[in-house]
Amino acid sequence: MKISNILFVSIQNILHKKRAYFKVLVGFFLVFLINFTIIFYAGSLSNAYKAFENGNANYAMIRALYNFSDEQLSELISDSRIKSIRYGNRQYLDNDLDIDIAFGKNNLSITIEESNFNVFYVNKNGTVLPENISLAFKEKTAAEPIKYGRNIQNTEDVIISEQIAESLGILPDDIIGERIKIVCGEYELNGVVCGVLDKRIMYTYNWCSSDIICYQSDEIESNVYEISLKNFIGNEELIENIAKMIPEGKGVSYWFGDYIINKIQVVEAQEELCSKFLSFMSVIVFFVMCVYVGCNQFYLMRKNSVFYGLLKSNGVSNKNIFIIHFLELFLLCLFSLALGVLCSVGILFVLQYAMANAFSISISFPFLSLIWSIPLFIFVGAVLSCLLTLYIYLHILKKPPIHLLNTGR
Amino acid sequence: MITVNNLTKTYGKFNALRNISLEINDGEFVAIIGESGSGKSTLLNIIGQIDFPSSGEIIVDGENTVGLDDKETAKLRNSTFGFVFQAFYLEPTYTVYRNVEIPLILKGMKRKDRKQRIEEVLNSVDMQDKLKNKASNLSGGEMQRVAIARAIANNPPIIIADEPCGNLDTKNGDVVMRLLRDLHEQGKTILMVTHSYEHSKWADRVIKLCDGKIVSDEKNN
């Protein structure tokens, strides 16, 4: 018996039962659509969260700043002195900006034009980054300070961190009152250490009156950074850039005037929770989908039991019936899968567009989710189709058609 | 000619057929009767190559069918047997024409020849006027007539009929039996399972089964 004849009869059968097949197709499609949308959205949030973690997203910050009143915001953006902030090795600084402040995981970088400081990098170990910038100070035992550069203009009191003091092999108390010279490129600060902050990293820059404080506080949580925005007046670009300096995985409190905004922590937690919840949901929906696909395969099998019985009683071998049933199910799965993926991608793009317009939030497309989920679904579809077809083959087709037919209407 | 030798069929510990031996000659009309669970349908299915025996042999036209593989069995089913079932088993969404067409397509018959053959067989069961009707719109008697037309479409020499009148009233039952009788007179071998002694009277020979054994094998007068 020619396989083309069997295929022809099978295609005719599908056309005759197009409503049943269409119902299954729509069901498959909806399940795939919901599942993929959830997976993609979870992937998007996850990406956003990762980007947020990397200090590369302003997502959470903007969300937090939306809670500022108009007066607060206008006050915040009225100071044009501070224009950009950068984080870690990422460059958000334009050369002509007045002040550049960057909080890295281990380093702080500030550029303040008025104070003749071009760049100032210090990490917790007292190492200065990058190569062309160095930190020099007058060691207690050193006869001469190491000198770099020129234009010694200011002599200010400087508070340094205990960590820096320790890294220099100096007890905190010993260094107080000592003169240190911080040299950055061709500029330097010549100051007297007036204090060491216990268990904190504190940098004060009174010379520019910006009163910018960033410190890691043990009093709150070791991984919580607090950034005071008191007198830290910038513009919208600044606000966005502040988000970029959010330390990795840390909750951040923002002080603004008398207000303390702790939203970031909440937002961050919400994002993370949301992402985890959606990932969990996608797993649940995935299993629901498996059950649904399985049930639909049984539905089709029952719908076609008379047809298969007729094929068998008219001389079609069990193997060929097996192949046809498998092909039908698998192609149905693939077709609905393709439709589902396309539509969920479309939905996600619409979501992205809407969010970008409404909230200035950018969500990157989770290509990774797409890459791993499609083969997974194809695999699951194939395995389910195989298992159910095998079940039919072993338990029904091997029996007389009366058994097969009795599973029908 | 069909020869059955020492045929046994067991389902677990249950013996559906026990050492059945019989011969069915070409052109015979045989009715197999017996109570429910006596093994008559099982015997019919095994002879029709739809089920497999646990032991024994079935020889169809000189060929021992035991040991044939799936493909060979399917081929034998296609070329030798036509099936009629109690519940008709027509595809309800198909038209009468399409239902009868399936075995012809599977056989590879050309469209034009198919059309001619379908009209021919539907004519023989007096259903030529309803070939465009959906199967679900037919009465029970009409459905069974279409099922018979489908069974004979490929012109098989043996018709296997499992309770062909089981779902029909007396009048329609008689119509179906008359059709089977006509087929027999045309030279077909008819193997029919029935509960009804009345219907068994249409056959040349009546085999009675009880608990998987043949308890009587008599010719009808």
Boltz contact constraints between the chains, C-beta under 6 A:
constraints:
  - contact:
      token1: [A, 2]
      token2: [B, 108]
      max_distance: 6.0
  - contact:
      token1: [A, 5]
      token2: [B, 105]
      max_distance: 6.0
  - contact:
      token1: [A, 5]
      token2: [B, 106]
      max_distance: 6.0
  - contact:
      token1: [A, 5]
      token2: [B, 108]
      max_distance: 6.0
  - contact:
      token1: [A, 8]
      token2: [B, 105]
      max_distance: 6.0
  - contact:
      token1: [A, 9]
      token2: [B, 102]
      max_distance: 6.0
  - contact:
      token1: [A, 9]
      token2: [B, 105]
      max_distance: 6.0
  - contact:
      token1: [A, 16]
      token2: [B, 93]
      max_distance: 6.0
  - contact:
      token1: [A, 16]
      token2: [B, 94]
      max_distance: 6.0
  - contact:
      token1: [A, 17]
      token2: [B, 93]
      max_distance: 6.0
  - contact:
      token1: [A, 306]
      token2: [B, 89]
      max_distance: 6.0
  - contact:
      token1: [A, 306]
      token2: [B, 91]
      max_distance: 6.0
  - contact:
      token1: [A, 310]
      token2: [B, 102]
      max_distance: 6.0
  - contact:
      token1: [A, 313]
      token2: [B, 83]
      max_distance: 6.0
  - contact:
      token1: [A, 314]
      token2: [B, 103]
      max_distance: 6.0
  - contact:
      token1: [A, 314]
      token2: [B, 106]
      max_distance: 6.0
  - contact:
      token1: [A, 315]
      token2: [B, 74]
      max_distance: 6.0
  - contact:
      token1: [A, 315]
      token2: [B, 77]
      max_distance: 6.0
  - contact:
      token1: [A, 315]
      token2: [B, 78]
      max_distance: 6.0
  - contact:
      token1: [A, 317]
      token2: [B, 70]
      max_distance: 6.0
  - contact:
      token1: [A, 317]
      token2: [B, 71]
      max_distance: 6.0
  - contact:
      token1: [A, 317]
      token2: [B, 74]
      max_distance: 6.0
  - contact:
      token1: [A, 318]
      token2: [B, 70]
      max_distance: 6.0
  - contact:
      token1: [A, 319]
      token2: [B, 70]
      max_distance: 6.0
  - contact:
      token1: [A, 400]
      token2: [B, 45]
      max_distance: 6.0
  - contact:
      token1: [A, 400]
      token2: [B, 50]
      max_distance: 6.0
  - contact:
      token1: [A, 400]
      token2: [B, 51]
      max_distance: 6.0
  - contact:
      token1: [A, 401]
      token2: [B, 50]
      max_distance: 6.0
  - contact:
      token1: [A, 405]
      token2: [B, 89]
      max_distance: 6.0
